[in-house]
Amino acid sequence: MPTEGGKTMNKESTSTGSSAEKYPSVFRKLTIGGVSLPNRIIFPAFQVNYANTDGTVSEKLLDFFIGIAKGGCGLIFTGAAVVSPVCCL
Ligand SMILES: Cc1cc2nc3c(=O)[nH]c(=O)nc-3n(C[C@H](O)[C@H](O)[C@H](O)COP(=O)(O)O)c2cc1C
């Protein structure tokens, strides 16, 4: 793990502090109605073209959003994808 001035740094750390120290509001919990978010980092609806050709949800699309969630995003809006048998893109 990299060190600076004898201080161990993780990937969030910089010589001037962690992201949470620099931007505390972004990392504050938020409750809207009955939904609680761990932070205020939001991924907007964004079509990445990873759905199947008929618009249905693919493994690649799921993997993409799992990666975004594991990265710590507090709320994810998915982009265009078909989630109903009576719907199409
Ligand atoms: C490349 C691109 C793809 C987008 N895909 C979607 C989408 O699939 N579904 C949707 O509702 N909005 C989509 N949007 C709209 C964004 O979620 C957002 O509402 C829009 O960019 C306005 O946000 P802004 O004012 O912060 O730029 C897309 C925007 C961009 C630039």
The ligand as a Gaussian input file, in Angstrom:
#p B3LYP/6-31G(d) Opt

LIG

0 1
 C      -25.372000       9.726000     -23.068000
 C      -26.635000       9.934000     -22.245000
 C      -27.473000       8.858000     -22.059000
 C      -28.661000       9.027000     -21.336000
 N      -29.498000       7.967000     -21.183000
 C      -30.670000       8.134000     -20.515000
 C      -31.592000       7.029000     -20.368000
 O      -31.347000       5.923000     -20.828000
 N      -32.763000       7.256000     -19.714000
 C      -33.090000       8.486000     -19.182000
 O      -34.166000       8.620000     -18.593000
 N      -32.212000       9.530000     -19.290000
 C      -31.036000       9.388000     -19.943000
 N      -30.169000      10.449000     -20.074000
 C      -30.531000      11.723000     -19.434000
 C      -29.717000      11.924000     -18.149000
 O      -30.063000      10.986000     -17.145000
 C      -29.994000      13.326000     -17.552000
 O      -31.338000      13.442000     -17.216000
 C      -29.649000      14.413000     -18.529000
 O      -28.318000      14.220000     -18.964000
 C      -29.798000      15.812000     -17.867000
 O      -28.960000      15.909000     -16.758000
 P      -28.058000      17.178000     -16.561000
 O      -28.972000      18.366000     -16.554000
 O      -27.379000      16.972000     -15.214000
 O      -27.074000      17.160000     -17.715000
 C      -28.982000      10.295000     -20.767000
 C      -28.087000      11.353000     -20.947000
 C      -26.947000      11.189000     -21.666000
 C      -26.011000      12.361000     -21.845000

